[in-house]
Amino acid sequence: MLLGIPGCMLFGESTSYTDAERLLGLCMDAGVNFFDTAEMYPVPQRAETQGASEEYLRRWLQSGGVRREGVLLASKVAGPSGQMTWLRGGPHKVDAANIQQALDGTLRRLGTDYVDLYQIHWPDRYVPMFGDSEYDPVYAYDGAVPLEEQLEAMGRAVRAGKVRYVGLSNETPWGLCKALATASLDSSLPRVVSLQNAYSLTCRTFDSGLAEVCHLEGVGLMAYSPLAMGLLTGKYQAPGGGPPAARLNRYRGRYAEAESRYGPKPNVREAVAAYCALAAEAGLSPVQMALRFVLSRPLVSCAVIGATNPDQLAELLVAAEPGWGSGTGSAVSEGSGGRGEGAQWLPAEVLEAIDRIHMQHPNPTP
């Protein structure tokens, strides 16, 4: 099962502990045992709830129903913000001291001695992200923490047994190459094994430059937001903009990072409408097509999904099963399927139609 479930991103905000416990149990029953969180979660972030996601995972792990060694836990140190003043004053940078303090806090909240994967949530330098796609040197600033210092801090954590593997998130080709090259010159530094970036029908920017780096360097893509924060379910296409309780409606005005990327822009609505129409034509739900497209990509190691209720999770779990079976309207030979074998996830004609829509509406949610 090529899924992680950072519905953990919502644990402590829109998802109560009781609901989180149920979702986690359903995941384990389905063979999904990789859970990704972050020190700043849940979102939208605020002082009163910061760290609740990790604390929910600790409560679940300590409830006696699961062994620590039976799950994989990933977390992240927050990048520079200045807006989350409750988190080490901003945080203002991702230097060695901040990494150590963040990691120790994460381990305490998770109630564990180690995390399987520790990631830098976003770079400590200017990069276009969360809706921006073009680099503007005007916004570059001095004083960014060198990747060498960050890797040294991560290396100390690995040697101390606090971290098993190291990853990056929301990173660029330059940043990933720099981190890999730096580690190749110093055996004491950990090598980045994963990249957690957005990837979906409406965000394929990874394919432009990062794909080559990941392919040649053996770095796996953890594709977050495969449903474009729910846009690709089609629910926001409804008259009035969709259900009031849906995340982009419920937290309107409180979630700038989401609104800048997934807000109701004309090109976004047109792209989503085209993909939903294609899914209906292919006899698929929009969720099935969107998730299966991501899992069909050859460099995707896992899709990072979010679910707030059992029905959502059940649909995602079914969609993540390789091969065609009941209700898909197609068939595939027994035993086929697997990560990156596109035709085993979606018919060739559907993949070709997806590419045509992508040419008409390229990356509306970068």
C-alpha positions, 0 to 999 in steps of 0.5 A: 500500500503506497500511502501515508496518512497525514490526515495527521495534519488536521489532528487536533483541529478539525479531527478530534482524538477519538476520530484520529484514533479510529482513522489510525486503526483503520489505516493499520487494518488496511496495511498503512503504517506510515504516518507523517506529522510536523511540529507545527501541526495541526493547520491552520496553525495557532499557538493553542493547538501547536504540537497536538498532532504529534501528541495524538500520535503519542496517545495512540501509540501508548494506548496499547493497540500498536507497537512502536516498531510496527509503525513508521513515524515522520515529522518535520522541523518548521522552516523560517516564518516569523509568523508563528511566534509561539514556535521559537519566536517565529521561527526565524531560521532553521539552524543547528540549535533550532533543529535540535530543539525542534527534534527534542520537542517532537520526540517528547510529544510523540513519546518515542526515542526516535523518528524514522524520518525527519524532514526540513519542512521548507527551506531556510532561504527564499524559494517560490512556493505555496502558490508561487512558481517563478523565482524572483531574485529580488526576494533573495535575502542574506543570512540563510542557514547553509545546508551544510549546517543543517545536515551536520545537525541532522547527522548528530541526531542520526548518530545519537539514535534520534533519527533514522533517515533524513528528508527535505520538503518543499525543496527545489532542484538546486536545494536537493542537489546541494544537499546531496552533493554536500553529503557526498563529500563528507561521510559524516553527513546523512544523505537525503532519502526523500523529498516531500513536495506537492504533486497532483493533477493540478501540480506537476512542477516536480516533473520539470527539474526535480524528477531528473534529480530524484531519478538519478540520485535515487530519492523518493518522492512523497507526493503530498496533496494528491487531491489538491487539498480536496479540489480534485474531489469536485466538491468545491465545484458545487453551486455556492463553492461547496460544503461550508464544512469543507476545509477551504471554506471552513478556514477561509481567511485563516489559512493563507498558505492554502488559499494562495495555492488552492483559492478559487482562481478561474484557471483552477476551476477550469482545470478541476472541471475538466478532470472531473468530466474526464473521470466521469467519462472513464467511469471513475470517481474524481478521487479515484482518478486523481489518486491513481494518477499520482500513484502511476508516476514512476518516481512516487514512493508514496502518496501523502493523503489526508482524511477526516472521516472513515468514508473518505479514508475508505475511498482513498484506500480502495483507490490506492489498490493497484490493478483494475477490479470491481467498479472500475469499468476495466480489467487487467491481468492478474498479478499486475500493478505496482508503483509507476506502472501507469497502465496498471493504475489507469488505462492508457487512454485516460493517461493520454487525456490527462496529459491533454488537459495538463497541456491546456491547464498547466499547474494551476496550483503550483 
